[in-house]
Amino acid sequence: MDEDVRQLGRYKIVRRLGAGGMAEVYLARGHGASGFEKNVAIKTIKPEHRGIPERERILIEEARLGARLDHRNLVTVHELGIDRGTYWVCMEFVDGADLAQLLRADTPPEPLALLIAEELALALEYVHTRTDDQGRPLGLVHRDVSPSNILVSRAGEVKLCDFGIAKATLLAEATLANARKGKYAYMSPEQIAGAPLTPSSDQFGLGVTLVELLSGRRPFDGDGVFATMERIKAAEPPPLTDLPADVRAIALRCLARHPSARWSSGRDLRRALAEARRAHPVVGPPELGAWVCERLDAAAGPGQDEPVLDRTVTVTEIHHRAEQAVAPPPTPSPTPSAEPPTPAAPARGFWARLRGRPRRSGREDPEPE
């Protein structure tokens, strides 16, 4: 956004939250009678893309589509406006971070990872079954289920966002030169091949995300964009030996090469994830929110009121500050006259305590390393 633009419509711009390939998102504040204030997110097209009808149409269609969707696991779209030739979309502000940012520091404990996946499956079940006013299926496919499009709030809410390519994939991802490797790592084989997409394509993206949540790695990553795409097109079943047997079966079915071999519906996938969660300690939004707060607080720079993850910073800076925040102090070398060092106290954070809790059934677990 231009430096001299401090307001769009009736919303006052506070600061930038982030940017993608063709759009940027700002924290803004709406004002009303008797001192009423409300934080919102404002999405606009980057200056270099303004005035290009194809780019503007993507934002407009995203707003129109978002206005038809109303679900707890989707970011709510409030309105579409234009100010001094700039189109903008006003959306719900989610006080937290996207999953890609949160995963840079560490993966969540398995119970929280399964909770996130189940909430995403619930969102996709809703999206895939939407109908128009006459009851006809809309046939929606998100096409970009990936951690950067998954917001997790400090209150433990999980929300899928960015429907900008739901009906305009070719416009949003026009050239490989503008592609981000991470996005292609979550595409289904049929999406890479340019074939017609069904809701099962979104299951593939959820499967990749689930594996990353649990293991910290993506199952088909190669040396570069094209190597990753070739691995996805082949879709050889990844070993996933570090995942519990039941969770591994869920992920492998999501990652099947042929859409017909995946889950028959989002509802079946959600139920399988819910059943897998039954073997773990009960967790919900409060526990997930506690993990998010600890990740954000750990990544906050010294003396800052807001977390680094909520600012525009480099990945290197995020890693550096997160490591400084969570790294244990060095153990001094003992001297002959010194007392034996006191054992370090276990981590007190909720997510660390939860990680060490046993599963609640006798299901097969991977062999310890």
Phi, psi and omega in degrees: 000144179300145184299331183274357179270113180241001180207140174233120185061230179263015184250131179268126182286132180260304180194166179277137178264326181175177182211151177238207184294318183231358183224163175223152185238136182237147166281129180225167183226127176263144182239147179221198183291151173057039175079013180296135176221147176210130176282137178222170173251134179245123179253129179227163175280140177301149183307322183289346180255354181290145182086355176267111187305320182297320180290316180295325180295325178299314180295318180297315181293325177298317180294316180297317179294316180300328180293339180273349186252134181215100184206149184296337182258017175235143176290126183284135175261125183267313183196163175242134180218173175221134183221119180051041177084000181255119175284142177215152178240127177266126184229167173300135175270123179258113183279092181180230180202163175279159187295329178298319178293316182295326183283350179294331181271317184188161174272154179282162172301155184305317179301322180286324177298318179291325176298314179300315181296320179295320178296323177293319178298324177295318177298315181292324176302318178294311183299315186289342183252011180291147178233165176274188184294340178264005179084009179274137180302136177283338179067037183284138172228126184294314176078356183214050177283106183205159185305327181290344178254015179241114181261138177234124187268167175296340177271001178087018176277142176245123185225128175274137182227182175062081174263024184294337180247014181301329178230014185214048183301317184294329179285320185284329182239067192289322185224152177294333181297331180264006185280149172256133186305319183302323180296315181292336180293345182251001180283149177280161178303320182288332177288319177295325181282352180077021180276164176301143185252146175238172178305335180294341176296322177293330176298324179298314178299321177295322178297317177298317179297319179299315178298318179294322178299322186271328186244346182081009180221158177262142191288341186240014182300136175233188180275080180110169184299312186292322177296320177296317180297320180294321178295320179293318180298322177287323176051043172295133183303119178291152184296314179051036184292345180272002178259148174303152188302316183290320178291322177300319180295321178296313182295316182296325177292322175297326187265012178299145183295316184267132180306325182293341180272355178274190182294142183293337179200163175297330179295317179296320178296316180298319180294322177296319178294320178297320179294320178296326180291336183297339181278358185245166171305145181291125176228157180209196180307320180300318180290320177295319178298323178298319178295317179298315180299319179293322178295315181293318180293323179294330181271355181288138177287159180298132176079008181262145177273341182238150182290147177301325182297344181262011180242172176270099181225169179278158177298322180299318180295320179298312179301315184298313182289324179296319179295321178296325185285327186253350183290136178287152179294150180295144178276123181292149178288130181290148174254161182305328183266357185277153175289152176302141181297142178286133179302142181294140177291146179296155180301136185264351181297149182301315184295327179289320178295318182295325183299330183270359182279141184286158172290158188263008178222175181266029181291158184294134175242159179293153177296140177293148180285000000 
